[in-house]
Amino acid sequence: MENSGNPKPDLKKYWRENLRYLLILLSIWFLASFGFGILWAEGLNNIRMGGFKLGFWFAQQGSIYVFVVLIFVYVYLMNKLDKKYGVDED
């Protein structure tokens, strides 16, 4: 674990930013899965996507796709955060 010039990384700030990213990304996933798939499904069912009602699509497929995309976004954000605080593995 190399510091890339920083004598001691501020791990409290690092952890705070990490938690902020987690909260934002989990909120997006909650919105996509619970919100679009359950709460607002009736309204979204008026819109069709690939022949299926949009509310149904989010409940069955959309929330999974959103989750997979959020995994990649989290990896990207964490790599940037690791480099910012000098705790990256490179």
PyMOL Python script that loads the backbone (N, CA, C, O; Angstrom):
from pymol import cmd

cmd.read_pdbstr("""\
ATOM      1  N   MET A   1       0.843  -1.175   0.000  1.00  0.00           N
ATOM      2  CA  MET A   1       0.000   0.000   0.000  1.00  0.00           C
ATOM      3  C   MET A   1       0.888   1.237   0.000  1.00  0.00           C
ATOM      4  O   MET A   1       1.559   1.540   0.986  1.00  0.00           O
ATOM      5  N   GLU A   2       0.877   1.933  -1.108  1.00  0.00           N
ATOM      6  CA  GLU A   2       1.747   3.091  -1.273  1.00  0.00           C
ATOM      7  C   GLU A   2       0.935   4.364  -1.131  1.00  0.00           C
ATOM      8  O   GLU A   2      -0.218   4.412  -1.561  1.00  0.00           O
ATOM      9  N   ASN A   3       1.511   5.388  -0.540  1.00  0.00           N
ATOM     10  CA  ASN A   3       0.792   6.624  -0.266  1.00  0.00           C
ATOM     11  C   ASN A   3       0.851   7.648  -1.383  1.00  0.00           C
ATOM     12  O   ASN A   3       0.127   8.642  -1.321  1.00  0.00           O
ATOM     13  N   SER A   4       1.669   7.458  -2.390  1.00  0.00           N
ATOM     14  CA  SER A   4       1.850   8.385  -3.520  1.00  0.00           C
ATOM     15  C   SER A   4       2.017   9.827  -3.050  1.00  0.00           C
ATOM     16  O   SER A   4       1.309  10.717  -3.522  1.00  0.00           O
ATOM     17  N   GLY A   5       2.938  10.064  -2.131  1.00  0.00           N
ATOM     18  CA  GLY A   5       3.287  11.417  -1.720  1.00  0.00           C
ATOM     19  C   GLY A   5       2.618  11.885  -0.445  1.00  0.00           C
ATOM     20  O   GLY A   5       3.153  12.773   0.218  1.00  0.00           O
ATOM     21  N   ASN A   6       1.496  11.343  -0.075  1.00  0.00           N
ATOM     22  CA  ASN A   6       0.821  11.757   1.152  1.00  0.00           C
ATOM     23  C   ASN A   6       1.456  11.053   2.345  1.00  0.00           C
ATOM     24  O   ASN A   6       1.597   9.830   2.337  1.00  0.00           O
ATOM     25  N   PRO A   7       1.842  11.815   3.375  1.00  0.00           N
ATOM     26  CA  PRO A   7       2.443  11.171   4.548  1.00  0.00           C
ATOM     27  C   PRO A   7       1.470  10.235   5.257  1.00  0.00           C
ATOM     28  O   PRO A   7       1.848   9.125   5.634  1.00  0.00           O
ATOM     29  N   LYS A   8       0.216  10.667   5.446  1.00  0.00           N
ATOM     30  CA  LYS A   8      -0.777   9.822   6.095  1.00  0.00           C
ATOM     31  C   LYS A   8      -2.154  10.189   5.544  1.00  0.00           C
ATOM     32  O   LYS A   8      -2.604  11.322   5.720  1.00  0.00           O
ATOM     33  N   PRO A   9      -2.828   9.252   4.881  1.00  0.00           N
ATOM     34  CA  PRO A   9      -4.139   9.589   4.325  1.00  0.00           C
ATOM     35  C   PRO A   9      -5.162   9.826   5.429  1.00  0.00           C
ATOM     36  O   PRO A   9      -5.108   9.198   6.487  1.00  0.00           O
ATOM     37  N   ASP A  10      -6.090  10.735   5.172  1.00  0.00           N
ATOM     38  CA  ASP A  10      -7.156  11.021   6.136  1.00  0.00           C
ATOM     39  C   ASP A  10      -8.258   9.985   5.949  1.00  0.00           C
ATOM     40  O   ASP A  10      -9.151  10.160   5.121  1.00  0.00           O
ATOM     41  N   LEU A  11      -8.189   8.913   6.721  1.00  0.00           N
ATOM     42  CA  LEU A  11      -9.097   7.788   6.539  1.00  0.00           C
ATOM     43  C   LEU A  11     -10.536   8.106   6.942  1.00  0.00           C
ATOM     44  O   LEU A  11     -11.469   7.473   6.446  1.00  0.00           O
ATOM     45  N   LYS A  12     -10.725   9.075   7.832  1.00  0.00           N
ATOM     46  CA  LYS A  12     -12.095   9.460   8.201  1.00  0.00           C
ATOM     47  C   LYS A  12     -12.798  10.119   7.017  1.00  0.00           C
ATOM     48  O   LYS A  12     -13.965   9.836   6.746  1.00  0.00           O
ATOM     49  N   LYS A  13     -12.084  10.999   6.313  1.00  0.00           N
ATOM     50  CA  LYS A  13     -12.662  11.629   5.121  1.00  0.00           C
ATOM     51  C   LYS A  13     -12.896  10.587   4.034  1.00  0.00           C
ATOM     52  O   LYS A  13     -13.918  10.616   3.349  1.00  0.00           O
ATOM     53  N   TYR A  14     -11.958   9.678   3.881  1.00  0.00           N
ATOM     54  CA  TYR A  14     -12.082   8.599   2.904  1.00  0.00           C
ATOM     55  C   TYR A  14     -13.342   7.775   3.181  1.00  0.00           C
ATOM     56  O   TYR A  14     -14.132   7.512   2.274  1.00  0.00           O
ATOM     57  N   TRP A  15     -13.522   7.374   4.433  1.00  0.00           N
ATOM     58  CA  TRP A  15     -14.669   6.556   4.803  1.00  0.00           C
ATOM     59  C   TRP A  15     -15.974   7.330   4.635  1.00  0.00           C
ATOM     60  O   TRP A  15     -16.980   6.764   4.207  1.00  0.00           O
ATOM     61  N   ARG A  16     -15.965   8.633   4.971  1.00  0.00           N
ATOM     62  CA  ARG A  16     -17.154   9.464   4.824  1.00  0.00           C
ATOM     63  C   ARG A  16     -17.574   9.555   3.356  1.00  0.00           C
ATOM     64  O   ARG A  16     -18.759   9.451   3.038  1.00  0.00           O
ATOM     65  N   GLU A  17     -16.593   9.751   2.458  1.00  0.00           N
ATOM     66  CA  GLU A  17     -16.909   9.811   1.028  1.00  0.00           C
ATOM     67  C   GLU A  17     -17.405   8.460   0.529  1.00  0.00           C
ATOM     68  O   GLU A  17     -18.324   8.394  -0.287  1.00  0.00           O
ATOM     69  N   ASN A  18     -16.798   7.388   1.019  1.00  0.00           N
ATOM     70  CA  ASN A  18     -17.227   6.048   0.642  1.00  0.00           C
ATOM     71  C   ASN A  18     -18.685   5.821   1.046  1.00  0.00           C
ATOM     72  O   ASN A  18     -19.475   5.310   0.253  1.00  0.00           O
ATOM     73  N   LEU A  19     -19.041   6.197   2.266  1.00  0.00           N
ATOM     74  CA  LEU A  19     -20.419   6.043   2.728  1.00  0.00           C
ATOM     75  C   LEU A  19     -21.391   6.908   1.930  1.00  0.00           C
ATOM     76  O   LEU A  19     -22.528   6.511   1.675  1.00  0.00           O
ATOM     77  N   ARG A  20     -20.929   8.089   1.541  1.00  0.00           N
ATOM     78  CA  ARG A  20     -21.781   8.963   0.727  1.00  0.00           C
ATOM     79  C   ARG A  20     -22.070   8.306  -0.620  1.00  0.00           C
ATOM     80  O   ARG A  20     -23.211   8.311  -1.080  1.00  0.00           O
ATOM     81  N   TYR A  21     -21.031   7.736  -1.260  1.00  0.00           N
ATOM     82  CA  TYR A  21     -21.236   7.023  -2.516  1.00  0.00           C
ATOM     83  C   TYR A  21     -22.212   5.865  -2.331  1.00  0.00           C
ATOM     84  O   TYR A  21     -23.113   5.661  -3.145  1.00  0.00           O
ATOM     85  N   LEU A  22     -22.021   5.108  -1.249  1.00  0.00           N
ATOM     86  CA  LEU A  22     -22.905   3.970  -0.991  1.00  0.00           C
ATOM     87  C   LEU A  22     -24.348   4.417  -0.820  1.00  0.00           C
ATOM     88  O   LEU A  22     -25.256   3.800  -1.377  1.00  0.00           O
ATOM     89  N   LEU A  23     -24.567   5.474  -0.064  1.00  0.00           N
ATOM     90  CA  LEU A  23     -25.919   5.978   0.155  1.00  0.00           C
ATOM     91  C   LEU A  23     -26.579   6.417  -1.142  1.00  0.00           C
ATOM     92  O   LEU A  23     -27.746   6.112  -1.386  1.00  0.00           O
ATOM     93  N   ILE A  24     -25.839   7.124  -1.963  1.00  0.00           N
ATOM     94  CA  ILE A  24     -26.391   7.597  -3.236  1.00  0.00           C
ATOM     95  C   ILE A  24     -26.727   6.417  -4.144  1.00  0.00           C
ATOM     96  O   ILE A  24     -27.817   6.356  -4.711  1.00  0.00           O
ATOM     97  N   LEU A  25     -25.790   5.483  -4.280  1.00  0.00           N
ATOM     98  CA  LEU A  25     -26.008   4.356  -5.187  1.00  0.00           C
ATOM     99  C   LEU A  25     -27.112   3.425  -4.690  1.00  0.00           C
ATOM    100  O   LEU A  25     -27.907   2.925  -5.486  1.00  0.00           O
ATOM    101  N   LEU A  26     -27.164   3.191  -3.389  1.00  0.00           N
ATOM    102  CA  LEU A  26     -28.240   2.349  -2.858  1.00  0.00           C
ATOM    103  C   LEU A  26     -29.600   3.040  -2.969  1.00  0.00           C
ATOM    104  O   LEU A  26     -30.622   2.375  -3.138  1.00  0.00           O
ATOM    105  N   SER A  27     -29.615   4.359  -2.875  1.00  0.00           N
ATOM    106  CA  SER A  27     -30.866   5.099  -3.064  1.00  0.00           C
ATOM    107  C   SER A  27     -31.364   4.969  -4.498  1.00  0.00           C
ATOM    108  O   SER A  27     -32.561   4.809  -4.735  1.00  0.00           O
ATOM    109  N   ILE A  28     -30.445   5.038  -5.446  1.00  0.00           N
ATOM    110  CA  ILE A  28     -30.819   4.858  -6.854  1.00  0.00           C
ATOM    111  C   ILE A  28     -31.383   3.459  -7.069  1.00  0.00           C
ATOM    112  O   ILE A  28     -32.391   3.285  -7.754  1.00  0.00           O
ATOM    113  N   TRP A  29     -30.724   2.460  -6.479  1.00  0.00           N
ATOM    114  CA  TRP A  29     -31.206   1.090  -6.641  1.00  0.00           C
ATOM    115  C   TRP A  29     -32.578   0.919  -5.980  1.00  0.00           C
ATOM    116  O   TRP A  29     -33.455   0.265  -6.544  1.00  0.00           O
ATOM    117  N   PHE A  30     -32.771   1.495  -4.801  1.00  0.00           N
ATOM    118  CA  PHE A  30     -34.065   1.436  -4.129  1.00  0.00           C
ATOM    119  C   PHE A  30     -35.141   2.078  -4.994  1.00  0.00           C
ATOM    120  O   PHE A  30     -36.235   1.535  -5.142  1.00  0.00           O
ATOM    121  N   LEU A  31     -34.824   3.232  -5.561  1.00  0.00           N
ATOM    122  CA  LEU A  31     -35.771   3.934  -6.424  1.00  0.00           C
ATOM    123  C   LEU A  31     -36.146   3.068  -7.627  1.00  0.00           C
ATOM    124  O   LEU A  31     -37.319   2.972  -7.987  1.00  0.00           O
ATOM    125  N   ALA A  32     -35.139   2.437  -8.247  1.00  0.00           N
ATOM    126  CA  ALA A  32     -35.399   1.620  -9.433  1.00  0.00           C
ATOM    127  C   ALA A  32     -36.159   0.343  -9.091  1.00  0.00           C
ATOM    128  O   ALA A  32     -37.063  -0.052  -9.828  1.00  0.00           O
ATOM    129  N   SER A  33     -35.808  -0.306  -7.989  1.00  0.00           N
ATOM    130  CA  SER A  33     -36.443  -1.590  -7.680  1.00  0.00           C
ATOM    131  C   SER A  33     -37.779  -1.417  -6.954  1.00  0.00           C
ATOM    132  O   SER A  33     -38.801  -1.920  -7.421  1.00  0.00           O
ATOM    133  N   PHE A  34     -37.783  -0.726  -5.841  1.00  0.00           N
ATOM    134  CA  PHE A  34     -39.001  -0.584  -5.054  1.00  0.00           C
ATOM    135  C   PHE A  34     -39.921   0.489  -5.638  1.00  0.00           C
ATOM    136  O   PHE A  34     -41.129   0.285  -5.757  1.00  0.00           O
ATOM    137  N   GLY A  35     -39.340   1.624  -5.996  1.00  0.00           N
ATOM    138  CA  GLY A  35     -40.141   2.725  -6.530  1.00  0.00           C
ATOM    139  C   GLY A  35     -40.769   2.392  -7.870  1.00  0.00           C
ATOM    140  O   GLY A  35     -41.992   2.389  -8.005  1.00  0.00           O
ATOM    141  N   PHE A  36     -39.926   2.110  -8.869  1.00  0.00           N
ATOM    142  CA  PHE A  36     -40.435   1.851 -10.218  1.00  0.00           C
ATOM    143  C   PHE A  36     -41.106   0.487 -10.333  1.00  0.00           C
ATOM    144  O   PHE A  36     -42.061   0.333 -11.094  1.00  0.00           O
ATOM    145  N   GLY A  37     -40.622  -0.502  -9.589  1.00  0.00           N
ATOM    146  CA  GLY A  37     -41.167  -1.852  -9.702  1.00  0.00           C
ATOM    147  C   GLY A  37     -42.407  -2.098  -8.876  1.00  0.00           C
ATOM    148  O   GLY A  37     -43.182  -3.004  -9.184  1.00  0.00           O
ATOM    149  N   ILE A  38     -42.620  -1.291  -7.805  1.00  0.00           N
ATOM    150  CA  ILE A  38     -43.766  -1.543  -6.926  1.00  0.00           C
ATOM    151  C   ILE A  38     -44.632  -0.290  -6.741  1.00  0.00           C
ATOM    152  O   ILE A  38     -45.816  -0.293  -7.077  1.00  0.00           O
ATOM    153  N   LEU A  39     -44.027   0.786  -6.199  1.00  0.00           N
ATOM    154  CA  LEU A  39     -44.820   1.967  -5.843  1.00  0.00           C
ATOM    155  C   LEU A  39     -45.461   2.649  -7.043  1.00  0.00           C
ATOM    156  O   LEU A  39     -46.652   2.960  -7.014  1.00  0.00           O
ATOM    157  N   TRP A  40     -44.699   2.880  -8.079  1.00  0.00           N
ATOM    158  CA  TRP A  40     -45.197   3.612  -9.241  1.00  0.00           C
ATOM    159  C   TRP A  40     -45.432   2.703 -10.441  1.00  0.00           C
ATOM    160  O   TRP A  40     -45.519   3.179 -11.573  1.00  0.00           O
ATOM    161  N   ALA A  41     -45.535   1.408 -10.204  1.00  0.00           N
ATOM    162  CA  ALA A  41     -45.704   0.450 -11.299  1.00  0.00           C
ATOM    163  C   ALA A  41     -46.999   0.694 -12.077  1.00  0.00           C
ATOM    164  O   ALA A  41     -47.013   0.582 -13.302  1.00  0.00           O
ATOM    165  N   GLU A  42     -48.075   1.025 -11.381  1.00  0.00           N
ATOM    166  CA  GLU A  42     -49.353   1.261 -12.065  1.00  0.00           C
ATOM    167  C   GLU A  42     -49.236   2.381 -13.095  1.00  0.00           C
ATOM    168  O   GLU A  42     -49.689   2.240 -14.231  1.00  0.00           O
ATOM    169  N   GLY A  43     -48.627   3.487 -12.692  1.00  0.00           N
ATOM    170  CA  GLY A  43     -48.460   4.603 -13.619  1.00  0.00           C
ATOM    171  C   GLY A  43     -47.502   4.276 -14.751  1.00  0.00           C
ATOM    172  O   GLY A  43     -47.713   4.681 -15.894  1.00  0.00           O
ATOM    173  N   LEU A  44     -46.451   3.542 -14.425  1.00  0.00           N
ATOM    174  CA  LEU A  44     -45.473   3.180 -15.456  1.00  0.00           C
ATOM    175  C   LEU A  44     -46.003   2.133 -16.422  1.00  0.00           C
ATOM    176  O   LEU A  44     -45.490   1.997 -17.533  1.00  0.00           O
ATOM    177  N   ASN A  45     -47.019   1.398 -16.013  1.00  0.00           N
ATOM    178  CA  ASN A  45     -47.578   0.366 -16.888  1.00  0.00           C
ATOM    179  C   ASN A  45     -48.288   0.947 -18.100  1.00  0.00           C
ATOM    180  O   ASN A  45     -48.621   0.207 -19.025  1.00  0.00           O
ATOM    181  N   ASN A  46     -48.527   2.248 -18.118  1.00  0.00           N
ATOM    182  CA  ASN A  46     -49.096   2.900 -19.294  1.00  0.00           C
ATOM    183  C   ASN A  46     -48.068   3.044 -20.405  1.00  0.00           C
ATOM    184  O   ASN A  46     -48.427   3.299 -21.555  1.00  0.00           O
ATOM    185  N   ILE A  47     -46.810   2.884 -20.076  1.00  0.00           N
ATOM    186  CA  ILE A  47     -45.712   2.980 -21.046  1.00  0.00           C
ATOM    187  C   ILE A  47     -45.250   1.564 -21.360  1.00  0.00           C
ATOM    188  O   ILE A  47     -45.115   0.738 -20.458  1.00  0.00           O
ATOM    189  N   ARG A  48     -45.009   1.284 -22.627  1.00  0.00           N
ATOM    190  CA  ARG A  48     -44.550  -0.050 -23.022  1.00  0.00           C
ATOM    191  C   ARG A  48     -43.086   0.005 -23.440  1.00  0.00           C
ATOM    192  O   ARG A  48     -42.627   0.961 -24.066  1.00  0.00           O
ATOM    193  N   MET A  49     -42.367  -1.059 -23.071  1.00  0.00           N
ATOM    194  CA  MET A  49     -40.946  -1.179 -23.443  1.00  0.00           C
ATOM    195  C   MET A  49     -40.731  -2.595 -23.959  1.00  0.00           C
ATOM    196  O   MET A  49     -40.858  -3.561 -23.206  1.00  0.00           O
ATOM    197  N   GLY A  50     -40.411  -2.718 -25.217  1.00  0.00           N
ATOM    198  CA  GLY A  50     -40.203  -4.037 -25.807  1.00  0.00           C
ATOM    199  C   GLY A  50     -41.440  -4.906 -25.735  1.00  0.00           C
ATOM    200  O   GLY A  50     -41.329  -6.128 -25.636  1.00  0.00           O
ATOM    201  N   GLY A  51     -42.624  -4.296 -25.783  1.00  0.00           N
ATOM    202  CA  GLY A  51     -43.868  -5.050 -25.732  1.00  0.00           C
ATOM    203  C   GLY A  51     -44.377  -5.312 -24.315  1.00  0.00           C
ATOM    204  O   GLY A  51     -45.474  -5.843 -24.147  1.00  0.00           O
ATOM    205  N   PHE A  52     -43.614  -4.955 -23.313  1.00  0.00           N
ATOM    206  CA  PHE A  52     -44.021  -5.183 -21.924  1.00  0.00           C
ATOM    207  C   PHE A  52     -44.338  -3.854 -21.249  1.00  0.00           C
ATOM    208  O   PHE A  52     -43.794  -2.813 -21.617  1.00  0.00           O
ATOM    209  N   LYS A  53     -45.208  -3.903 -20.275  1.00  0.00           N
ATOM    210  CA  LYS A  53     -45.510  -2.707 -19.487  1.00  0.00           C
ATOM    211  C   LYS A  53     -44.264  -2.331 -18.694  1.00  0.00           C
ATOM    212  O   LYS A  53     -43.587  -3.197 -18.139  1.00  0.00           O
ATOM    213  N   LEU A  54     -43.964  -1.034 -18.645  1.00  0.00           N
ATOM    214  CA  LEU A  54     -42.717  -0.562 -18.037  1.00  0.00           C
ATOM    215  C   LEU A  54     -42.636  -0.902 -16.545  1.00  0.00           C
ATOM    216  O   LEU A  54     -41.563  -1.266 -16.065  1.00  0.00           O
ATOM    217  N   GLY A  55     -43.720  -0.793 -15.815  1.00  0.00           N
ATOM    218  CA  GLY A  55     -43.708  -1.161 -14.395  1.00  0.00           C
ATOM    219  C   GLY A  55     -43.374  -2.625 -14.199  1.00  0.00           C
ATOM    220  O   GLY A  55     -42.598  -2.979 -13.312  1.00  0.00           O
ATOM    221  N   PHE A  56     -43.957  -3.472 -15.022  1.00  0.00           N
ATOM    222  CA  PHE A  56     -43.670  -4.909 -14.968  1.00  0.00           C
ATOM    223  C   PHE A  56     -42.208  -5.159 -15.336  1.00  0.00           C
ATOM    224  O   PHE A  56     -41.530  -5.962 -14.695  1.00  0.00           O
ATOM    225  N   TRP A  57     -41.729  -4.471 -16.370  1.00  0.00           N
ATOM    226  CA  TRP A  57     -40.347  -4.658 -16.815  1.00  0.00           C
ATOM    227  C   TRP A  57     -39.370  -4.302 -15.697  1.00  0.00           C
ATOM    228  O   TRP A  57     -38.414  -5.040 -15.457  1.00  0.00           O
ATOM    229  N   PHE A  58     -39.600  -3.178 -15.011  1.00  0.00           N
ATOM    230  CA  PHE A  58     -38.710  -2.797 -13.903  1.00  0.00           C
ATOM    231  C   PHE A  58     -38.758  -3.825 -12.787  1.00  0.00           C
ATOM    232  O   PHE A  58     -37.726  -4.137 -12.193  1.00  0.00           O
ATOM    233  N   ALA A  59     -39.933  -4.355 -12.491  1.00  0.00           N
ATOM    234  CA  ALA A  59     -40.040  -5.336 -11.422  1.00  0.00           C
ATOM    235  C   ALA A  59     -39.316  -6.635 -11.778  1.00  0.00           C
ATOM    236  O   ALA A  59     -38.777  -7.302 -10.895  1.00  0.00           O
ATOM    237  N   GLN A  60     -39.301  -6.997 -13.053  1.00  0.00           N
ATOM    238  CA  GLN A  60     -38.722  -8.273 -13.456  1.00  0.00           C
ATOM    239  C   GLN A  60     -37.276  -8.173 -13.934  1.00  0.00           C
ATOM    240  O   GLN A  60     -36.468  -9.048 -13.623  1.00  0.00           O
ATOM    241  N   GLN A  61     -36.937  -7.135 -14.677  1.00  0.00           N
ATOM    242  CA  GLN A  61     -35.621  -7.040 -15.289  1.00  0.00           C
ATOM    243  C   GLN A  61     -34.874  -5.750 -14.971  1.00  0.00           C
ATOM    244  O   GLN A  61     -33.674  -5.766 -14.696  1.00  0.00           O
ATOM    245  N   GLY A  62     -35.587  -4.648 -15.011  1.00  0.00           N
ATOM    246  CA  GLY A  62     -34.952  -3.337 -14.906  1.00  0.00           C
ATOM    247  C   GLY A  62     -34.131  -3.128 -13.656  1.00  0.00           C
ATOM    248  O   GLY A  62     -33.026  -2.591 -13.725  1.00  0.00           O
ATOM    249  N   SER A  63     -34.651  -3.544 -12.510  1.00  0.00           N
ATOM    250  CA  SER A  63     -33.913  -3.336 -11.262  1.00  0.00           C
ATOM    251  C   SER A  63     -32.624  -4.150 -11.241  1.00  0.00           C
ATOM    252  O   SER A  63     -31.635  -3.733 -10.638  1.00  0.00           O
ATOM    253  N   ILE A  64     -32.631  -5.314 -11.898  1.00  0.00           N
ATOM    254  CA  ILE A  64     -31.407  -6.119 -11.978  1.00  0.00           C
ATOM    255  C   ILE A  64     -30.373  -5.413 -12.850  1.00  0.00           C
ATOM    256  O   ILE A  64     -29.197  -5.347 -12.490  1.00  0.00           O
ATOM    257  N   TYR A  65     -30.805  -4.890 -13.988  1.00  0.00           N
ATOM    258  CA  TYR A  65     -29.885  -4.153 -14.860  1.00  0.00           C
ATOM    259  C   TYR A  65     -29.311  -2.926 -14.153  1.00  0.00           C
ATOM    260  O   TYR A  65     -28.116  -2.644 -14.245  1.00  0.00           O
ATOM    261  N   VAL A  66     -30.175  -2.206 -13.453  1.00  0.00           N
ATOM    262  CA  VAL A  66     -29.716  -1.025 -12.714  1.00  0.00           C
ATOM    263  C   VAL A  66     -28.683  -1.434 -11.675  1.00  0.00           C
ATOM    264  O   VAL A  66     -27.668  -0.755 -11.515  1.00  0.00           O
ATOM    265  N   PHE A  67     -28.921  -2.523 -10.972  1.00  0.00           N
ATOM    266  CA  PHE A  67     -27.986  -3.002  -9.958  1.00  0.00           C
ATOM    267  C   PHE A  67     -26.620  -3.334 -10.565  1.00  0.00           C
ATOM    268  O   PHE A  67     -25.588  -2.976  -9.998  1.00  0.00           O
ATOM    269  N   VAL A  68     -26.609  -4.008 -11.698  1.00  0.00           N
ATOM    270  CA  VAL A  68     -25.336  -4.368 -12.350  1.00  0.00           C
ATOM    271  C   VAL A  68     -24.592  -3.115 -12.792  1.00  0.00           C
ATOM    272  O   VAL A  68     -23.376  -3.028 -12.616  1.00  0.00           O
ATOM    273  N   VAL A  69     -25.293  -2.157 -13.355  1.00  0.00           N
ATOM    274  CA  VAL A  69     -24.655  -0.897 -13.767  1.00  0.00           C
ATOM    275  C   VAL A  69     -24.091  -0.180 -12.541  1.00  0.00           C
ATOM    276  O   VAL A  69     -22.990   0.368 -12.597  1.00  0.00           O
ATOM    277  N   LEU A  70     -24.833  -0.179 -11.440  1.00  0.00           N
ATOM    278  CA  LEU A  70     -24.368   0.490 -10.222  1.00  0.00           C
ATOM    279  C   LEU A  70     -23.117  -0.175  -9.648  1.00  0.00           C
ATOM    280  O   LEU A  70     -22.293   0.501  -9.032  1.00  0.00           O
ATOM    281  N   ILE A  71     -22.962  -1.470  -9.834  1.00  0.00           N
ATOM    282  CA  ILE A  71     -21.734  -2.150  -9.401  1.00  0.00           C
ATOM    283  C   ILE A  71     -20.533  -1.568 -10.139  1.00  0.00           C
ATOM    284  O   ILE A  71     -19.511  -1.264  -9.524  1.00  0.00           O
ATOM    285  N   PHE A  72     -20.654  -1.414 -11.451  1.00  0.00           N
ATOM    286  CA  PHE A  72     -19.550  -0.857 -12.233  1.00  0.00           C
ATOM    287  C   PHE A  72     -19.288   0.607 -11.882  1.00  0.00           C
ATOM    288  O   PHE A  72     -18.137   1.043 -11.843  1.00  0.00           O
ATOM    289  N   VAL A  73     -20.349   1.360 -11.628  1.00  0.00           N
ATOM    290  CA  VAL A  73     -20.188   2.756 -11.209  1.00  0.00           C
ATOM    291  C   VAL A  73     -19.461   2.813  -9.870  1.00  0.00           C
ATOM    292  O   VAL A  73     -18.580   3.651  -9.676  1.00  0.00           O
ATOM    293  N   TYR A  74     -19.828   1.923  -8.946  1.00  0.00           N
ATOM    294  CA  TYR A  74     -19.176   1.897  -7.635  1.00  0.00           C
ATOM    295  C   TYR A  74     -17.689   1.558  -7.758  1.00  0.00           C
ATOM    296  O   TYR A  74     -16.857   2.176  -7.094  1.00  0.00           O
ATOM    297  N   VAL A  75     -17.356   0.595  -8.591  1.00  0.00           N
ATOM    298  CA  VAL A  75     -15.950   0.235  -8.799  1.00  0.00           C
ATOM    299  C   VAL A  75     -15.181   1.435  -9.344  1.00  0.00           C
ATOM    300  O   VAL A  75     -14.079   1.731  -8.881  1.00  0.00           O
ATOM    301  N   TYR A  76     -15.756   2.121 -10.320  1.00  0.00           N
ATOM    302  CA  TYR A  76     -15.105   3.301 -10.898  1.00  0.00           C
ATOM    303  C   TYR A  76     -14.898   4.386  -9.832  1.00  0.00           C
ATOM    304  O   TYR A  76     -13.808   4.943  -9.705  1.00  0.00           O
ATOM    305  N   LEU A  77     -15.962   4.676  -9.070  1.00  0.00           N
ATOM    306  CA  LEU A  77     -15.865   5.719  -8.037  1.00  0.00           C
ATOM    307  C   LEU A  77     -14.856   5.353  -6.951  1.00  0.00           C
ATOM    308  O   LEU A  77     -14.109   6.213  -6.483  1.00  0.00           O
ATOM    309  N   MET A  78     -14.829   4.098  -6.553  1.00  0.00           N
ATOM    310  CA  MET A  78     -13.899   3.678  -5.503  1.00  0.00           C
ATOM    311  C   MET A  78     -12.453   3.715  -5.991  1.00  0.00           C
ATOM    312  O   MET A  78     -11.554   4.053  -5.221  1.00  0.00           O
ATOM    313  N   ASN A  79     -12.216   3.379  -7.243  1.00  0.00           N
ATOM    314  CA  ASN A  79     -10.854   3.486  -7.781  1.00  0.00           C
ATOM    315  C   ASN A  79     -10.385   4.939  -7.764  1.00  0.00           C
ATOM    316  O   ASN A  79      -9.239   5.221  -7.415  1.00  0.00           O
ATOM    317  N   LYS A  80     -11.282   5.868  -8.146  1.00  0.00           N
ATOM    318  CA  LYS A  80     -10.940   7.289  -8.084  1.00  0.00           C
ATOM    319  C   LYS A  80     -10.686   7.733  -6.650  1.00  0.00           C
ATOM    320  O   LYS A  80      -9.739   8.472  -6.382  1.00  0.00           O
ATOM    321  N   LEU A  81     -11.534   7.281  -5.726  1.00  0.00           N
ATOM    322  CA  LEU A  81     -11.403   7.655  -4.326  1.00  0.00           C
ATOM    323  C   LEU A  81     -10.107   7.099  -3.730  1.00  0.00           C
ATOM    324  O   LEU A  81      -9.417   7.789  -2.980  1.00  0.00           O
ATOM    325  N   ASP A  82      -9.784   5.863  -4.064  1.00  0.00           N
ATOM    326  CA  ASP A  82      -8.533   5.263  -3.580  1.00  0.00           C
ATOM    327  C   ASP A  82      -7.325   6.064  -4.035  1.00  0.00           C
ATOM    328  O   ASP A  82      -6.402   6.297  -3.255  1.00  0.00           O
ATOM    329  N   LYS A  83      -7.328   6.490  -5.302  1.00  0.00           N
ATOM    330  CA  LYS A  83      -6.205   7.279  -5.812  1.00  0.00           C
ATOM    331  C   LYS A  83      -6.152   8.653  -5.150  1.00  0.00           C
ATOM    332  O   LYS A  83      -5.076   9.171  -4.855  1.00  0.00           O
ATOM    333  N   LYS A  84      -7.332   9.235  -4.920  1.00  0.00           N
ATOM    334  CA  LYS A  84      -7.395  10.558  -4.295  1.00  0.00           C
ATOM    335  C   LYS A  84      -6.755  10.553  -2.911  1.00  0.00           C
ATOM    336  O   LYS A  84      -6.059  11.498  -2.539  1.00  0.00           O
ATOM    337  N   TYR A  85      -6.993   9.479  -2.148  1.00  0.00           N
ATOM    338  CA  TYR A  85      -6.464   9.406  -0.779  1.00  0.00           C
ATOM    339  C   TYR A  85      -5.193   8.585  -0.666  1.00  0.00           C
ATOM    340  O   TYR A  85      -4.697   8.352   0.437  1.00  0.00           O
ATOM    341  N   GLY A  86      -4.666   8.147  -1.793  1.00  0.00           N
ATOM    342  CA  GLY A  86      -3.389   7.441  -1.779  1.00  0.00           C
ATOM    343  C   GLY A  86      -3.434   6.058  -1.171  1.00  0.00           C
ATOM    344  O   GLY A  86      -2.440   5.596  -0.612  1.00  0.00           O
ATOM    345  N   VAL A  87      -4.560   5.396  -1.269  1.00  0.00           N
ATOM    346  CA  VAL A  87      -4.668   4.043  -0.744  1.00  0.00           C
ATOM    347  C   VAL A  87      -4.929   3.022  -1.852  1.00  0.00           C
ATOM    348  O   VAL A  87      -5.384   1.909  -1.589  1.00  0.00           O
ATOM    349  N   ASP A  88      -4.637   3.413  -3.089  1.00  0.00           N
ATOM    350  CA  ASP A  88      -4.852   2.505  -4.206  1.00  0.00           C
ATOM    351  C   ASP A  88      -3.778   1.414  -4.223  1.00  0.00           C
ATOM    352  O   ASP A  88      -2.732   1.529  -3.585  1.00  0.00           O
ATOM    353  N   GLU A  89      -4.073   0.359  -4.972  1.00  0.00           N
ATOM    354  CA  GLU A  89      -3.193  -0.806  -4.995  1.00  0.00           C
ATOM    355  C   GLU A  89      -2.125  -0.719  -6.077  1.00  0.00           C
ATOM    356  O   GLU A  89      -1.310  -1.634  -6.194  1.00  0.00           O
ATOM    357  N   ASP A  90      -2.101   0.330  -6.857  1.00  0.00           N
ATOM    358  CA  ASP A  90      -1.115   0.450  -7.943  1.00  0.00           C
ATOM    359  C   ASP A  90       0.245   0.786  -7.439  1.00  0.00           C
ATOM    360  O   ASP A  90       1.180   0.920  -8.228  1.00  0.00           O
TER     361      ASP A  90
END
""", "prot")
cmd.dss("prot")
cmd.show_as("cartoon", "prot")
cmd.util.cbc("prot")
cmd.orient("prot")
